[in-house]
Amino acid sequence: MNDMLDLAGIGIGPFNLSLAALLSPLPQCRAKFFERRESFSWHPGMMLPGTQMQTSYLKDLVTPVDPSNPYSFLSYLVKKGRFYRFINADYPRVRRVEFADYLRWVAGQLTNLSFNAGVEAVGFEGHGFKLSGAGLGDVHSRHLVVATGMKPNIPTWIERHVGEHCLHSHHYVGVDFSVAGKRVVIIGGGQSGAEIFLDLMAGMRGRAEEIIWISRRPNLEPLDETAFINEYFTPDYVRHFHKLPEQRKPPIVSSHKLTGDGVSPATLQVLSQYLYDCDFLSGDTTPYAILPYRDVHLVGRDKNAYRLHMRNGFNNSDQVVVADKIILATGYHYQLPSCLDDVIGRLDLDQEGYPRLREDYTVAWDGPAQHRIYMQNAGRNSHGVADAQLSLAAWRSALIINSLLGKTVYHVDPHPTALQWAGDSGRRDMPADGMGHLAKIYQVG
Ligand SMILES: Cc1cc2nc3c(=O)[nH]c(=O)nc-3n(C[C@H](O)[C@H](O)[C@H](O)COP(=O)(O)OP(=O)(O)OC[C@H]3O[C@@H](n4cnc5c(N)ncnc54)[C@H](O)[C@@H]3O)c2cc1C
């Protein structure tokens, strides 16, 4: 079939965009990516002014595996004429809004992307996959790469209240959500909760009557960005993690929660100073309360207000707060996209519904092995916590491309970390310039 693609991508967020950018110099692979939005957009609902990236701009779509690729963040700065100004501004971290603009800039130049093209169904027809949807007609492809992102997490006890006065942080920017004169509750003590608390306290949605921020966590806990924690976001660690037996992985993933799920230390400092100003230096502040260790378990609607019932884990008491408006900063969870419904029964999934991914990010399925399904941002249980982060996006794209083309197009074996995760350090394969001073470790049994 002449119109048969080698690879069809579902979803164009940063992960498939990285893959598209790294495939762009490889005409031997006919790839096309499909996105239901009308143009590229990265978490538009959380593009708050002043918010920063949690990862270095060097961990962009391409640089970690090919700094000569034209779609790097540095290329973007140079092409936009901002390079010297950017260096002089000396941001500790790039603003989220600028990184989003970089991603849009890349998307605007790649020719292998198709927007307004939501994939509604995927089937398999013996010689390849068939993707269909209103904006794309029928597309045929030998292989598939699915990168449809995460879904907003809505706790069951509040599901029925979500609407005009109760929204998830995912939709915060861009909706008409005035809090002027209202009692507001934010639920969720992570980065999004902190950003929204600061935004509301600053009066960006009008001046609230009061603002209450509730977190289940025992305190406002920091994201751990220190050097050796960041080793979890390296190819070497991910490879060792992937080799672990399946039952060993969940406790390790749980123990890594604060590597990606706390409030950044920079935001905590801003918050602490802001609250000091509010409490001691500025006379006119919106009344607020920050309630850690509170587990909300029931929400009722009483006339026009919500009553939120919660358990205070600090002193084991029960408490109630009343709100006119609620914002759920309750995070995201993985869910296979509904367009895969016709093939889901053929995929090898674990107990939590995550696909069991091989090292090259293919999911085992009962179809012919020469037709592969790659999955991005679906590998928390197989590859660990780095899977949902941008840190290894380029490296993962490179692995996928090598697997797809059956040869080493991109080098994917940088120096291993200084820490030895298992008996074998992996240093046998270390590039020639490594010194490799290694103490001996003997594996017993
Ligand atoms: C507010 C926020 C800030 C973050 N900041 C950082 C950070 O600083 N550093 C970091 O490492 N990580 C960060 N992350 C985590 C991670 O980098 C992002 O979630 C990232 O966007 C994940 O990329 P993705 O491509 O998997 O998914 P997404 O960006 O969610 O993109 C998926 C795309 O698929 C499309 N889609 C879904 N279904 C279909 C379909 N059936 N057909 C066609 N298209 C479809 C969607 O419309 C969407 O555009 C952040 C996450 C959030 C929520």
The ligand as an ORCA input file, in Angstrom:
! r2SCAN-3c Opt
* xyz 0 1
  C       1.267     22.266     34.572
  C       2.318     21.226     34.299
  C       3.661     21.605     34.270
  C       4.654     20.651     34.030
  N       5.955     21.051     34.041
  C       6.920     20.142     33.882
  C       8.305     20.527     33.951
  O       8.625     21.674     34.209
  N       9.254     19.562     33.759
  C       8.918     18.259     33.507
  O       9.810     17.432     33.340
  N       7.631     17.875     33.425
  C       6.628     18.770     33.618
  N       5.319     18.371     33.545
  C       5.026     16.934     33.275
  C       5.115     16.557     31.753
  O       6.252     17.088     31.182
  C       3.941     17.053     30.987
  O       2.763     16.557     31.524
  C       3.978     16.725     29.472
  O       3.064     17.584     28.850
  C       3.675     15.300     29.100
  O       3.728     15.206     27.680
  P       2.813     14.238     26.803
  O       3.264     14.447     25.405
  O       2.838     12.862     27.353
  O       1.310     14.690     27.065
  P       0.467     16.046     26.810
  O       1.313     17.254     26.898
  O      -0.709     15.945     27.709
  O      -0.009     15.897     25.304
  C      -0.875     14.880     24.886
  C      -1.610     15.386     23.660
  O      -2.350     14.313     23.114
  C      -3.561     14.836     22.602
  N      -4.517     13.740     22.447
  C      -5.068     12.989     23.426
  N      -5.862     12.048     22.896
  C      -5.809     12.207     21.555
  C      -6.407     11.533     20.453
  N      -7.242     10.485     20.645
  N      -6.124     11.943     19.203
  C      -5.272     12.988     18.992
  N      -4.701     13.674     19.995
  C      -4.945     13.280     21.260
  C      -3.955     15.899     23.613
  O      -4.845     16.831     23.042
  C      -2.592     16.501     23.953
  O      -2.290     17.623     23.166
  C       4.300     19.296     33.795
  C       2.954     18.921     33.840
  C       1.980     19.873     34.094
  C       0.537     19.432     34.165
*
